[in-house]
Amino acid sequence: MIMYPQIDPVALNLGFAQIHWYG
């Protein structure tokens, strides 16, 4: 399984950039 970081747009809307890992 290849994991790569994705920025959660909802988190950006809340005012902070949280990285979620999808694979």
C-alpha positions in Angstrom: 0.0 0.0 0.0 1.4 3.3 -1.1 0.8 6.2 1.4 0.9 9.8 0.3 -0.1 13.0 2.2 -3.2 14.9 1.4 -4.4 18.2 2.7 -7.9 18.2 4.2 -9.8 21.1 2.6 -12.2 21.1 5.6 -9.2 21.6 8.0 -8.0 24.5 5.8 -11.5 26.0 6.1 -11.2 25.7 9.9 -7.9 27.7 9.7 -5.3 25.0 10.1 -3.7 22.7 7.6 -3.9 19.1 8.8 -2.3 16.3 6.8 -4.4 13.1 6.4 -2.8 9.9 5.0 -4.6 8.1 2.2 -3.4 4.9 0.6 
